[in-house]
């Protein structure tokens, strides 16, 4: 609709070119944002607006100007640091220690089971980035453990770090992207680092 959406640590703003509308958590309203710290915003291919906050994932209901919350199976709001859409149209959510998939049948997020993920996180590492390549492989970047590639089709895992033979310049991954030659490019804090053909 031509709106500009801006998230910050002080809530969510919608700008129509003339004025701002400010959205905040209202403890008495379950259809408001569950938290004022906005971590990520995604518009998916269906035109739906997703808001990730420090304490919850939300789908914006434009007709009623409200937010539908997507808790986990226990009814808890999850930290939503990053929201992405796969090539299959599924919505994935990254928290500090888990990857979740959105289940539209009951408006929940369900944790994914990824081999070796718990082993990484048992060493006090933190998930920093999630990326889905064109083959629907899930790439996970960590703050100190490098890269993990989970091939959903086969269930296999590939691991990349600064140790031999992988030769990543750094194990602190900030961002991931796939180039036109299908290489996965990983960025670290100092400079661009590695590439891996998928």
C-alpha positions as CSV (number, residue, x, y, z in Angstrom):
1,X,0.0,0.0,0.0
2,X,3.0,2.3,-0.2
3,X,3.7,2.4,3.5
4,X,7.2,2.6,5.0
5,X,7.6,0.5,8.1
6,X,10.3,1.4,10.6
7,X,11.2,-0.7,13.6
8,X,13.3,0.4,16.6
9,X,13.8,-0.3,20.3
10,X,10.9,2.1,20.9
11,X,8.2,0.3,18.8
12,X,7.0,0.2,15.2
13,X,6.2,3.1,13.0
14,X,4.2,3.3,9.8
15,X,4.7,6.2,7.4
16,X,2.3,7.0,4.5
17,X,4.3,9.9,3.1
18,X,2.4,12.5,5.3
19,X,2.2,11.2,8.9
20,X,3.4,8.5,11.2
21,X,1.4,5.9,13.1
22,X,3.2,4.6,16.1
23,X,2.6,1.1,17.4
24,X,3.5,0.0,20.9
25,X,2.8,-2.9,23.3
26,X,-0.4,-2.5,25.3
27,X,-0.4,-5.0,28.2
28,X,-4.2,-5.1,28.1
29,X,-4.5,-5.8,24.4
30,X,-3.4,-9.2,23.1
31,X,-3.7,-7.9,19.5
32,X,-1.0,-5.3,20.1
33,X,2.8,-5.9,19.7
34,X,4.0,-8.2,22.5
35,X,7.1,-6.1,22.9
36,X,8.5,-2.7,21.8
37,X,11.9,-3.9,20.7
38,X,11.6,-4.6,17.0
39,X,14.3,-7.0,15.7
40,X,13.2,-7.6,12.1
41,X,10.5,-6.8,9.5
42,X,9.6,-9.0,6.5
43,X,7.1,-8.6,3.7
44,X,6.7,-12.1,2.2
45,X,5.8,-12.9,-1.4
46,X,2.1,-13.1,-0.5
47,X,2.3,-9.5,0.7
48,X,2.0,-10.3,4.4
49,X,3.9,-8.2,6.9
50,X,5.8,-10.0,9.6
51,X,7.2,-8.2,12.7
52,X,9.8,-9.9,14.8
53,X,10.3,-8.5,18.3
54,X,12.4,-9.3,21.3
55,X,9.4,-11.1,22.8
56,X,7.4,-12.4,19.9
57,X,6.5,-13.0,16.2
58,X,3.6,-11.1,14.8
59,X,1.5,-11.0,11.5
60,X,0.0,-7.7,10.7
61,X,-3.8,-7.8,10.0
62,X,-4.1,-4.8,7.7
63,X,-7.9,-4.9,7.5
64,X,-8.3,-4.6,11.3
65,X,-5.0,-2.7,11.9
66,X,-3.9,-5.2,14.6
67,X,-1.2,-7.8,15.2
68,X,-1.7,-11.6,15.4
69,X,0.8,-13.2,17.7
70,X,2.5,-16.6,16.8
71,X,3.7,-18.2,20.1
72,X,5.4,-21.5,20.4
73,X,3.5,-24.7,21.4
74,X,3.8,-23.9,25.1
75,X,2.2,-20.5,24.5
76,X,5.4,-18.5,25.0
77,X,6.5,-15.7,22.8
78,X,9.9,-16.3,21.2
79,X,12.7,-13.9,20.5
80,X,12.5,-13.2,16.8
81,X,15.9,-11.9,15.7
82,X,15.4,-12.7,12.0
83,X,12.5,-13.7,9.7
84,X,13.0,-15.2,6.3
85,X,10.9,-16.8,3.6
86,X,12.1,-19.9,1.8
87,X,11.7,-20.6,-1.9
88,X,8.9,-23.0,-0.8
89,X,7.0,-20.1,0.8
90,X,7.6,-21.3,4.3
91,X,8.4,-18.7,7.0
92,X,11.5,-19.4,9.2
93,X,12.3,-17.5,12.4
94,X,15.7,-17.3,14.0
95,X,16.1,-16.9,17.8
96,X,19.3,-17.0,19.8
97,X,19.3,-20.8,20.1
98,X,16.6,-22.2,17.8
99,X,15.2,-22.2,14.3
100,X,11.4,-22.1,14.1
101,X,8.9,-22.7,11.3
102,X,5.5,-21.0,11.1
103,X,2.6,-23.3,11.2
104,X,-0.4,-21.5,9.7
105,X,-2.9,-24.2,10.7
106,X,-2.9,-23.2,14.4
107,X,-0.9,-19.9,14.3
108,X,2.1,-21.3,16.1
109,X,5.8,-21.5,15.6
110,X,7.4,-24.9,15.8
111,X,11.1,-25.6,16.5
112,X,13.0,-27.4,13.8
113,X,15.3,-30.3,14.6
114,X,18.7,-29.7,13.1
115,X,21.5,-32.2,13.7
116,X,24.6,-30.8,15.6
117,X,22.8,-27.5,16.4
118,X,22.6,-28.3,20.1
119,X,26.2,-29.3,20.2
120,X,27.2,-25.9,18.9
121,X,24.9,-24.1,21.4
122,X,26.1,-26.2,24.3
123,X,29.4,-24.3,24.0
124,X,27.7,-20.9,24.7
125,X,27.6,-20.0,21.0
126,X,24.8,-17.9,19.6
127,X,23.0,-18.1,16.3
128,X,23.7,-14.9,14.3
129,X,22.3,-15.5,10.8
130,X,20.0,-17.8,8.8
131,X,19.9,-18.1,5.1
132,X,18.1,-20.4,2.7
133,X,19.8,-21.0,-0.7
134,X,18.1,-21.9,-4.0
135,X,18.2,-25.6,-3.1
136,X,16.4,-24.9,0.1
137,X,19.5,-25.7,2.2
138,X,19.6,-23.9,5.5
139,X,22.8,-22.0,6.3
140,X,23.4,-21.0,9.9
141,X,26.1,-18.4,10.9
142,X,27.3,-18.4,14.5
143,X,29.1,-15.8,16.6
144,X,32.1,-18.0,17.1
145,X,31.6,-21.4,15.6
146,X,31.6,-20.6,11.8
147,X,29.0,-22.0,9.5
148,X,26.6,-24.9,9.4
149,X,24.7,-26.1,6.3
150,X,21.7,-28.3,6.7
151,X,20.5,-30.0,3.5
152,X,16.8,-30.4,4.2
153,X,16.3,-32.9,1.3
154,X,18.8,-35.4,2.6
155,X,19.1,-34.5,6.2
156,X,22.9,-34.2,6.0
157,X,25.1,-31.6,7.6
158,X,28.1,-29.7,6.4
159,X,30.3,-27.8,8.8
160,X,32.7,-24.9,8.0
161,X,35.1,-23.2,10.4
162,X,38.6,-21.6,10.5
163,X,40.1,-25.0,11.3
164,X,41.6,-27.1,8.5
165,X,40.5,-28.0,5.9
166,X,37.8,-25.4,5.8
167,X,39.9,-22.3,6.1
168,X,37.3,-19.7,7.0
169,X,39.1,-16.4,7.8
170,X,36.8,-16.0,10.8
171,X,34.3,-18.0,12.8
172,X,32.2,-14.9,13.5
173,X,29.6,-14.8,10.7
174,X,27.6,-11.6,10.3
175,X,25.8,-12.1,7.0
176,X,25.2,-14.7,4.3
177,X,24.1,-14.3,0.6
178,X,24.1,-16.5,-2.5
179,X,25.6,-15.0,-5.7
180,X,24.7,-15.6,-9.3
181,X,27.2,-18.5,-9.6
182,X,25.5,-20.2,-6.6
183,X,28.4,-19.5,-4.2
184,X,27.5,-18.8,-0.6
185,X,29.2,-15.6,0.5
186,X,29.8,-15.1,4.2
187,X,30.7,-11.8,5.8
188,X,32.6,-11.2,9.0
189,X,33.1,-8.0,11.0
190,X,36.4,-7.1,9.4
191,X,35.8,-7.9,5.7
192,X,34.2,-10.4,3.3
193,X,35.4,-13.8,4.0
194,X,34.6,-17.1,2.2
195,X,32.6,-18.7,-0.5
196,X,31.3,-22.2,-0.9
197,X,29.7,-23.6,-4.0
198,X,26.4,-25.3,-3.3
